[in-house]
Amino acid sequence: MSAPGVPTEGSSRARSDVAVITAAELPYDAQVRARRKRYVLMMSMRVPLLVAATLCYRIPWLAIALLVVSIPLPWMAVLIANDRPARKARMAVPGTLNHERALPPAPREIIDSE
């Protein structure tokens, strides 16, 4: 016998309260750390690209390509650093049934052949 207010194993309330650990988001601090790493990486690529472009001045197409890549890096780094991951849609675990939202069964009409 279970205590009052505590969902039993077969009740619909017990099934709807199940939390899936693998679907949990990363903690906010971990998200900020990851975004900061991406920002530093992208910004640290800009100076070497500009230096490489100046060293390749004798090959104009390569110098221009390196400049074109290095110019939008600060803008892209800021956008990526300020963007948090998209929220995942809550999905039901396959094979489970939400009894609160389920439709009642259709009435069956029995036809007697006599």
Distance bins in CASP14 RR format, pairs under 12 A and 6 or more apart:
PFRMAT RR
TARGET T0000
AUTHOR 0000-0000-0000
RMODE 2
METHOD distances of the structure
MODEL  1
1 8 0 0 0 0 1 0 0 0 0 0 0
2 8 1 0 1 0 0 0 0 0 0 0 0
2 9 0 0 0 0 1 0 0 0 0 0 0
2 10 0 0 0 0 0 1 0 0 0 0 0
2 11 0 0 0 0 1 0 0 0 0 0 0
2 13 0 0 0 0 0 1 0 0 0 0 0
2 14 0 0 0 0 0 1 0 0 0 0 0
5 11 0 0 0 0 1 0 0 0 0 0 0
5 13 0 0 0 0 1 0 0 0 0 0 0
5 14 0 0 0 0 0 1 0 0 0 0 0
6 13 0 0 0 0 1 0 0 0 0 0 0
6 14 0 0 0 0 1 0 0 0 0 0 0
6 17 0 0 0 0 0 1 0 0 0 0 0
7 13 1 0 1 0 0 0 0 0 0 0 0
7 14 1 1 0 0 0 0 0 0 0 0 0
7 15 0 0 0 0 1 0 0 0 0 0 0
7 16 0 0 0 0 1 0 0 0 0 0 0
7 17 1 0 0 1 0 0 0 0 0 0 0
7 18 0 0 0 0 0 1 0 0 0 0 0
7 99 0 0 0 0 0 1 0 0 0 0 0
8 14 1 0 0 1 0 0 0 0 0 0 0
8 15 0 0 0 0 0 1 0 0 0 0 0
9 15 0 0 0 0 1 0 0 0 0 0 0
9 17 0 0 0 0 0 1 0 0 0 0 0
9 18 0 0 0 0 0 1 0 0 0 0 0
10 16 0 0 0 0 0 1 0 0 0 0 0
10 17 0 0 0 0 0 1 0 0 0 0 0
10 18 0 0 0 0 0 1 0 0 0 0 0
10 97 0 0 0 0 0 1 0 0 0 0 0
10 99 0 0 0 0 1 0 0 0 0 0 0
11 17 0 0 0 0 1 0 0 0 0 0 0
11 99 0 0 0 0 1 0 0 0 0 0 0
11 100 0 0 0 0 0 1 0 0 0 0 0
12 18 0 0 0 0 0 1 0 0 0 0 0
12 96 0 0 0 0 0 1 0 0 0 0 0
12 97 0 0 0 0 1 0 0 0 0 0 0
12 98 1 0 0 1 0 0 0 0 0 0 0
12 99 1 1 0 0 0 0 0 0 0 0 0
12 100 1 0 0 1 0 0 0 0 0 0 0
12 101 0 0 0 0 0 1 0 0 0 0 0
12 102 0 0 0 0 1 0 0 0 0 0 0
13 98 0 0 0 0 0 1 0 0 0 0 0
13 99 0 0 0 0 1 0 0 0 0 0 0
13 100 0 0 0 0 1 0 0 0 0 0 0
14 96 0 0 0 0 0 1 0 0 0 0 0
14 99 0 0 0 0 0 1 0 0 0 0 0
15 92 0 0 0 0 0 1 0 0 0 0 0
15 93 0 0 0 0 1 0 0 0 0 0 0
15 95 0 0 0 0 0 1 0 0 0 0 0
15 96 1 0 0 1 0 0 0 0 0 0 0
15 97 1 0 0 1 0 0 0 0 0 0 0
15 98 1 0 0 1 0 0 0 0 0 0 0
15 99 1 0 0 1 0 0 0 0 0 0 0
15 100 0 0 0 0 1 0 0 0 0 0 0
15 101 0 0 0 0 0 1 0 0 0 0 0
15 102 0 0 0 0 0 1 0 0 0 0 0
16 90 0 0 0 0 0 1 0 0 0 0 0
16 92 0 0 0 0 1 0 0 0 0 0 0
16 93 0 0 0 0 0 1 0 0 0 0 0
16 96 0 0 0 0 1 0 0 0 0 0 0
16 97 0 0 0 0 1 0 0 0 0 0 0
16 98 1 0 0 1 0 0 0 0 0 0 0
16 99 1 0 0 1 0 0 0 0 0 0 0
16 100 1 0 0 1 0 0 0 0 0 0 0
16 101 0 0 0 0 1 0 0 0 0 0 0
16 102 0 0 0 0 0 1 0 0 0 0 0
17 96 0 0 0 0 0 1 0 0 0 0 0
17 98 0 0 0 0 0 1 0 0 0 0 0
17 100 0 0 0 0 0 1 0 0 0 0 0
18 92 0 0 0 0 0 1 0 0 0 0 0
18 93 1 0 0 1 0 0 0 0 0 0 0
18 95 0 0 0 0 0 1 0 0 0 0 0
18 96 1 0 0 1 0 0 0 0 0 0 0
18 98 0 0 0 0 0 1 0 0 0 0 0
19 90 0 0 0 0 0 1 0 0 0 0 0
19 93 0 0 0 0 0 1 0 0 0 0 0
20 88 0 0 0 0 0 1 0 0 0 0 0
20 90 0 0 0 0 1 0 0 0 0 0 0
20 91 0 0 0 0 1 0 0 0 0 0 0
20 92 0 0 0 0 1 0 0 0 0 0 0
20 93 1 0 0 1 0 0 0 0 0 0 0
20 94 0 0 0 0 0 1 0 0 0 0 0
20 96 0 0 0 0 0 1 0 0 0 0 0
21 93 0 0 0 0 0 1 0 0 0 0 0
22 88 0 0 0 0 0 1 0 0 0 0 0
22 91 0 0 0 0 0 1 0 0 0 0 0
22 93 0 0 0 0 0 1 0 0 0 0 0
23 87 0 0 0 0 0 1 0 0 0 0 0
23 88 1 0 0 1 0 0 0 0 0 0 0
23 89 0 0 0 0 1 0 0 0 0 0 0
23 90 1 0 0 1 0 0 0 0 0 0 0
23 91 1 0 0 1 0 0 0 0 0 0 0
23 92 0 0 0 0 0 1 0 0 0 0 0
23 93 0 0 0 0 1 0 0 0 0 0 0
24 30 0 0 0 0 0 1 0 0 0 0 0
24 88 0 0 0 0 1 0 0 0 0 0 0
24 90 0 0 0 0 0 1 0 0 0 0 0
25 31 1 0 0 1 0 0 0 0 0 0 0
25 84 0 0 0 0 1 0 0 0 0 0 0
25 85 1 0 0 1 0 0 0 0 0 0 0
25 86 0 0 0 0 0 1 0 0 0 0 0
25 87 1 0 0 1 0 0 0 0 0 0 0
25 88 1 0 0 1 0 0 0 0 0 0 0
25 90 0 0 0 0 0 1 0 0 0 0 0
26 32 0 0 0 0 1 0 0 0 0 0 0
26 33 0 0 0 0 1 0 0 0 0 0 0
26 34 1 0 0 1 0 0 0 0 0 0 0
26 35 0 0 0 0 0 1 0 0 0 0 0
26 84 0 0 0 0 0 1 0 0 0 0 0
26 85 1 0 0 1 0 0 0 0 0 0 0
26 88 0 0 0 0 0 1 0 0 0 0 0
27 33 0 0 0 0 1 0 0 0 0 0 0
27 34 0 0 0 0 0 1 0 0 0 0 0
28 34 0 0 0 0 0 1 0 0 0 0 0
28 35 0 0 0 0 0 1 0 0 0 0 0
28 84 0 0 0 0 1 0 0 0 0 0 0
28 85 0 0 0 0 0 1 0 0 0 0 0
29 35 0 0 0 0 0 1 0 0 0 0 0
29 36 0 0 0 0 0 1 0 0 0 0 0
30 36 0 0 0 0 0 1 0 0 0 0 0
30 37 0 0 0 0 0 1 0 0 0 0 0
30 84 0 0 0 0 0 1 0 0 0 0 0
30 85 0 0 0 0 0 1 0 0 0 0 0
31 37 0 0 0 0 0 1 0 0 0 0 0
31 38 0 0 0 0 0 1 0 0 0 0 0
31 81 0 0 0 0 0 1 0 0 0 0 0
31 82 0 0 0 0 0 1 0 0 0 0 0
31 83 0 0 0 0 0 1 0 0 0 0 0
31 84 1 0 0 1 0 0 0 0 0 0 0
31 85 1 0 0 1 0 0 0 0 0 0 0
31 86 0 0 0 0 0 1 0 0 0 0 0
31 87 0 0 0 0 0 1 0 0 0 0 0
32 38 0 0 0 0 0 1 0 0 0 0 0
32 39 0 0 0 0 0 1 0 0 0 0 0
32 81 0 0 0 0 1 0 0 0 0 0 0
32 82 0 0 0 0 0 1 0 0 0 0 0
32 83 0 0 0 0 0 1 0 0 0 0 0
32 84 0 0 0 0 1 0 0 0 0 0 0
32 85 0 0 0 0 0 1 0 0 0 0 0
33 39 0 0 0 0 0 1 0 0 0 0 0
33 40 0 0 0 0 0 1 0 0 0 0 0
33 81 0 0 0 0 0 1 0 0 0 0 0
34 40 0 0 0 0 0 1 0 0 0 0 0
34 41 0 0 0 0 0 1 0 0 0 0 0
34 80 0 0 0 0 0 1 0 0 0 0 0
34 81 0 0 0 0 1 0 0 0 0 0 0
34 83 0 0 0 0 0 1 0 0 0 0 0
34 84 0 0 0 0 0 1 0 0 0 0 0
34 85 0 0 0 0 1 0 0 0 0 0 0
35 41 0 0 0 0 0 1 0 0 0 0 0
35 42 0 0 0 0 0 1 0 0 0 0 0
35 77 0 0 0 0 1 0 0 0 0 0 0
35 78 0 0 0 0 0 1 0 0 0 0 0
35 79 0 0 0 0 0 1 0 0 0 0 0
35 80 1 0 0 1 0 0 0 0 0 0 0
35 81 1 0 1 0 0 0 0 0 0 0 0
35 82 1 0 0 1 0 0 0 0 0 0 0
35 83 1 0 0 1 0 0 0 0 0 0 0
35 84 1 0 0 1 0 0 0 0 0 0 0
35 85 0 0 0 0 1 0 0 0 0 0 0
36 42 0 0 0 0 0 1 0 0 0 0 0
36 43 0 0 0 0 0 1 0 0 0 0 0
36 77 0 0 0 0 0 1 0 0 0 0 0
36 80 0 0 0 0 0 1 0 0 0 0 0
36 81 1 0 0 1 0 0 0 0 0 0 0
36 82 0 0 0 0 0 1 0 0 0 0 0
37 43 0 0 0 0 0 1 0 0 0 0 0
37 44 0 0 0 0 0 1 0 0 0 0 0
37 77 0 0 0 0 0 1 0 0 0 0 0
37 80 0 0 0 0 0 1 0 0 0 0 0
37 81 0 0 0 0 1 0 0 0 0 0 0
38 44 0 0 0 0 0 1 0 0 0 0 0
38 45 0 0 0 0 0 1 0 0 0 0 0
38 73 0 0 0 0 0 1 0 0 0 0 0
38 76 0 0 0 0 1 0 0 0 0 0 0
38 77 1 0 0 1 0 0 0 0 0 0 0
38 78 0 0 0 0 0 1 0 0 0 0 0
38 79 0 0 0 0 0 1 0 0 0 0 0
38 80 1 0 1 0 0 0 0 0 0 0 0
38 81 1 0 0 1 0 0 0 0 0 0 0
38 82 0 0 0 0 0 1 0 0 0 0 0
38 83 0 0 0 0 1 0 0 0 0 0 0
38 85 0 0 0 0 0 1 0 0 0 0 0
39 45 0 0 0 0 0 1 0 0 0 0 0
39 46 0 0 0 0 0 1 0 0 0 0 0
39 73 0 0 0 0 0 1 0 0 0 0 0
39 74 0 0 0 0 1 0 0 0 0 0 0
39 75 0 0 0 0 0 1 0 0 0 0 0
39 76 0 0 0 0 1 0 0 0 0 0 0
39 77 1 0 1 0 0 0 0 0 0 0 0
39 78 1 0 0 1 0 0 0 0 0 0 0
39 79 0 0 0 0 1 0 0 0 0 0 0
39 80 1 0 0 1 0 0 0 0 0 0 0
39 81 1 1 0 0 0 0 0 0 0 0 0
39 82 0 0 0 0 1 0 0 0 0 0 0
39 83 0 0 0 0 0 1 0 0 0 0 0
40 46 0 0 0 0 0 1 0 0 0 0 0
40 73 0 0 0 0 0 1 0 0 0 0 0
40 77 0 0 0 0 1 0 0 0 0 0 0
40 80 0 0 0 0 0 1 0 0 0 0 0
40 81 0 0 0 0 1 0 0 0 0 0 0
41 48 0 0 0 0 0 1 0 0 0 0 0
41 73 0 0 0 0 0 1 0 0 0 0 0
41 76 0 0 0 0 0 1 0 0 0 0 0
41 77 0 0 0 0 1 0 0 0 0 0 0
41 80 0 0 0 0 1 0 0 0 0 0 0
41 81 0 0 0 0 0 1 0 0 0 0 0
42 48 0 0 0 0 0 1 0 0 0 0 0
42 49 0 0 0 0 0 1 0 0 0 0 0
42 69 0 0 0 0 0 1 0 0 0 0 0
42 70 0 0 0 0 0 1 0 0 0 0 0
42 72 0 0 0 0 0 1 0 0 0 0 0
42 73 1 0 1 0 0 0 0 0 0 0 0
42 74 0 0 0 0 1 0 0 0 0 0 0
42 75 0 0 0 0 1 0 0 0 0 0 0
42 76 1 0 0 1 0 0 0 0 0 0 0
42 77 1 1 0 0 0 0 0 0 0 0 0
42 78 0 0 0 0 1 0 0 0 0 0 0
42 79 0 0 0 0 0 1 0 0 0 0 0
42 80 1 0 0 1 0 0 0 0 0 0 0
42 81 0 0 0 0 1 0 0 0 0 0 0
43 49 0 0 0 0 0 1 0 0 0 0 0
43 50 0 0 0 0 0 1 0 0 0 0 0
43 70 0 0 0 0 0 1 0 0 0 0 0
43 73 1 0 0 1 0 0 0 0 0 0 0
43 74 1 0 0 1 0 0 0 0 0 0 0
43 75 0 0 0 0 0 1 0 0 0 0 0
43 76 0 0 0 0 1 0 0 0 0 0 0
43 77 1 0 1 0 0 0 0 0 0 0 0
43 78 0 0 0 0 1 0 0 0 0 0 0
43 80 0 0 0 0 0 1 0 0 0 0 0
43 81 0 0 0 0 1 0 0 0 0 0 0
44 50 0 0 0 0 0 1 0 0 0 0 0
44 70 0 0 0 0 0 1 0 0 0 0 0
44 73 0 0 0 0 1 0 0 0 0 0 0
44 74 0 0 0 0 0 1 0 0 0 0 0
44 77 0 0 0 0 1 0 0 0 0 0 0
45 51 0 0 0 0 0 1 0 0 0 0 0
45 52 0 0 0 0 0 1 0 0 0 0 0
45 66 0 0 0 0 0 1 0 0 0 0 0
45 69 0 0 0 0 1 0 0 0 0 0 0
45 70 1 0 0 1 0 0 0 0 0 0 0
45 72 0 0 0 0 0 1 0 0 0 0 0
45 73 1 0 0 1 0 0 0 0 0 0 0
45 74 0 0 0 0 0 1 0 0 0 0 0
45 76 0 0 0 0 0 1 0 0 0 0 0
45 77 0 0 0 0 1 0 0 0 0 0 0
46 52 0 0 0 0 0 1 0 0 0 0 0
46 53 0 0 0 0 0 1 0 0 0 0 0
46 66 0 0 0 0 0 1 0 0 0 0 0
46 67 0 0 0 0 0 1 0 0 0 0 0
46 69 0 0 0 0 1 0 0 0 0 0 0
46 70 1 0 1 0 0 0 0 0 0 0 0
46 71 0 0 0 0 1 0 0 0 0 0 0
46 72 0 0 0 0 1 0 0 0 0 0 0
46 73 1 0 1 0 0 0 0 0 0 0 0
46 74 1 0 0 1 0 0 0 0 0 0 0
46 75 0 0 0 0 0 1 0 0 0 0 0
46 76 0 0 0 0 0 1 0 0 0 0 0
46 77 0 0 0 0 1 0 0 0 0 0 0
47 53 0 0 0 0 0 1 0 0 0 0 0
47 54 0 0 0 0 0 1 0 0 0 0 0
47 66 0 0 0 0 0 1 0 0 0 0 0
47 70 0 0 0 0 1 0 0 0 0 0 0
47 73 0 0 0 0 1 0 0 0 0 0 0
47 74 0 0 0 0 0 1 0 0 0 0 0
48 54 0 0 0 0 0 1 0 0 0 0 0
48 55 0 0 0 0 0 1 0 0 0 0 0
48 66 0 0 0 0 1 0 0 0 0 0 0
48 69 0 0 0 0 0 1 0 0 0 0 0
48 70 0 0 0 0 1 0 0 0 0 0 0
48 73 0 0 0 0 0 1 0 0 0 0 0
49 55 0 0 0 0 0 1 0 0 0 0 0
49 56 0 0 0 0 0 1 0 0 0 0 0
49 62 0 0 0 0 0 1 0 0 0 0 0
49 63 0 0 0 0 0 1 0 0 0 0 0
49 64 0 0 0 0 0 1 0 0 0 0 0
49 65 0 0 0 0 1 0 0 0 0 0 0
49 66 1 0 1 0 0 0 0 0 0 0 0
49 67 1 0 0 1 0 0 0 0 0 0 0
49 68 0 0 0 0 1 0 0 0 0 0 0
49 69 1 0 1 0 0 0 0 0 0 0 0
49 70 1 1 0 0 0 0 0 0 0 0 0
49 71 0 0 0 0 1 0 0 0 0 0 0
49 72 0 0 0 0 0 1 0 0 0 0 0
49 73 1 0 0 1 0 0 0 0 0 0 0
49 74 0 0 0 0 0 1 0 0 0 0 0
50 56 0 0 0 0 0 1 0 0 0 0 0
50 57 0 0 0 0 0 1 0 0 0 0 0
50 63 0 0 0 0 0 1 0 0 0 0 0
50 66 1 0 0 1 0 0 0 0 0 0 0
50 67 1 0 0 1 0 0 0 0 0 0 0
50 68 0 0 0 0 0 1 0 0 0 0 0
50 69 0 0 0 0 1 0 0 0 0 0 0
50 70 1 0 1 0 0 0 0 0 0 0 0
50 71 0 0 0 0 1 0 0 0 0 0 0
50 73 0 0 0 0 1 0 0 0 0 0 0
50 74 0 0 0 0 0 1 0 0 0 0 0
51 57 0 0 0 0 0 1 0 0 0 0 0
51 63 0 0 0 0 0 1 0 0 0 0 0
51 66 0 0 0 0 1 0 0 0 0 0 0
51 67 0 0 0 0 0 1 0 0 0 0 0
51 70 0 0 0 0 1 0 0 0 0 0 0
52 59 0 0 0 0 0 1 0 0 0 0 0
52 62 0 0 0 0 1 0 0 0 0 0 0
52 63 0 0 0 0 1 0 0 0 0 0 0
52 64 0 0 0 0 0 1 0 0 0 0 0
52 65 0 0 0 0 0 1 0 0 0 0 0
52 66 1 0 1 0 0 0 0 0 0 0 0
52 67 0 0 0 0 1 0 0 0 0 0 0
52 69 0 0 0 0 1 0 0 0 0 0 0
52 70 0 0 0 0 1 0 0 0 0 0 0
53 59 0 0 0 0 0 1 0 0 0 0 0
53 60 0 0 0 0 0 1 0 0 0 0 0
53 61 0 0 0 0 0 1 0 0 0 0 0
53 62 1 0 0 1 0 0 0 0 0 0 0
53 63 1 0 1 0 0 0 0 0 0 0 0
53 64 1 0 0 1 0 0 0 0 0 0 0
53 65 0 0 0 0 1 0 0 0 0 0 0
53 66 1 1 0 0 0 0 0 0 0 0 0
53 67 1 0 1 0 0 0 0 0 0 0 0
53 68 0 0 0 0 1 0 0 0 0 0 0
53 69 0 0 0 0 1 0 0 0 0 0 0
53 70 1 0 0 1 0 0 0 0 0 0 0
53 71 0 0 0 0 0 1 0 0 0 0 0
54 62 0 0 0 0 0 1 0 0 0 0 0
54 63 1 0 0 1 0 0 0 0 0 0 0
54 64 0 0 0 0 0 1 0 0 0 0 0
54 66 0 0 0 0 1 0 0 0 0 0 0
54 67 0 0 0 0 1 0 0 0 0 0 0
54 70 0 0 0 0 0 1 0 0 0 0 0
55 62 0 0 0 0 1 0 0 0 0 0 0
55 63 0 0 0 0 1 0 0 0 0 0 0
55 66 0 0 0 0 1 0 0 0 0 0 0
56 62 1 0 1 0 0 0 0 0 0 0 0
56 63 1 0 1 0 0 0 0 0 0 0 0
56 64 0 0 0 0 1 0 0 0 0 0 0
56 65 0 0 0 0 1 0 0 0 0 0 0
56 66 1 0 0 1 0 0 0 0 0 0 0
56 67 0 0 0 0 1 0 0 0 0 0 0
57 63 1 0 1 0 0 0 0 0 0 0 0
57 64 0 0 0 0 0 1 0 0 0 0 0
57 66 0 0 0 0 0 1 0 0 0 0 0
57 67 0 0 0 0 0 1 0 0 0 0 0
59 65 0 0 0 0 1 0 0 0 0 0 0
59 66 0 0 0 0 1 0 0 0 0 0 0
60 66 0 0 0 0 0 1 0 0 0 0 0
60 67 0 0 0 0 0 1 0 0 0 0 0
61 67 0 0 0 0 0 1 0 0 0 0 0
61 68 0 0 0 0 0 1 0 0 0 0 0
62 68 0 0 0 0 0 1 0 0 0 0 0
62 69 0 0 0 0 0 1 0 0 0 0 0
63 69 0 0 0 0 0 1 0 0 0 0 0
63 70 0 0 0 0 0 1 0 0 0 0 0
64 70 0 0 0 0 0 1 0 0 0 0 0
64 71 0 0 0 0 0 1 0 0 0 0 0
65 71 0 0 0 0 0 1 0 0 0 0 0
66 73 0 0 0 0 0 1 0 0 0 0 0
67 73 0 0 0 0 0 1 0 0 0 0 0
69 76 0 0 0 0 0 1 0 0 0 0 0
70 76 0 0 0 0 0 1 0 0 0 0 0
70 77 0 0 0 0 0 1 0 0 0 0 0
72 78 0 0 0 0 0 1 0 0 0 0 0
72 79 0 0 0 0 1 0 0 0 0 0 0
72 80 0 0 0 0 0 1 0 0 0 0 0
73 79 0 0 0 0 0 1 0 0 0 0 0
73 80 0 0 0 0 0 1 0 0 0 0 0
73 81 0 0 0 0 0 1 0 0 0 0 0
74 80 0 0 0 0 0 1 0 0 0 0 0
74 81 0 0 0 0 0 1 0 0 0 0 0
75 81 0 0 0 0 0 1 0 0 0 0 0
75 82 0 0 0 0 0 1 0 0 0 0 0
76 82 0 0 0 0 0 1 0 0 0 0 0
76 83 0 0 0 0 0 1 0 0 0 0 0
77 83 0 0 0 0 0 1 0 0 0 0 0
90 98 0 0 0 0 0 1 0 0 0 0 0
91 98 0 0 0 0 0 1 0 0 0 0 0
92 98 1 0 0 1 0 0 0 0 0 0 0
92 99 0 0 0 0 0 1 0 0 0 0 0
92 100 0 0 0 0 0 1 0 0 0 0 0
92 101 0 0 0 0 1 0 0 0 0 0 0
92 102 0 0 0 0 0 1 0 0 0 0 0
96 102 0 0 0 0 0 1 0 0 0 0 0
97 103 0 0 0 0 0 1 0 0 0 0 0
END
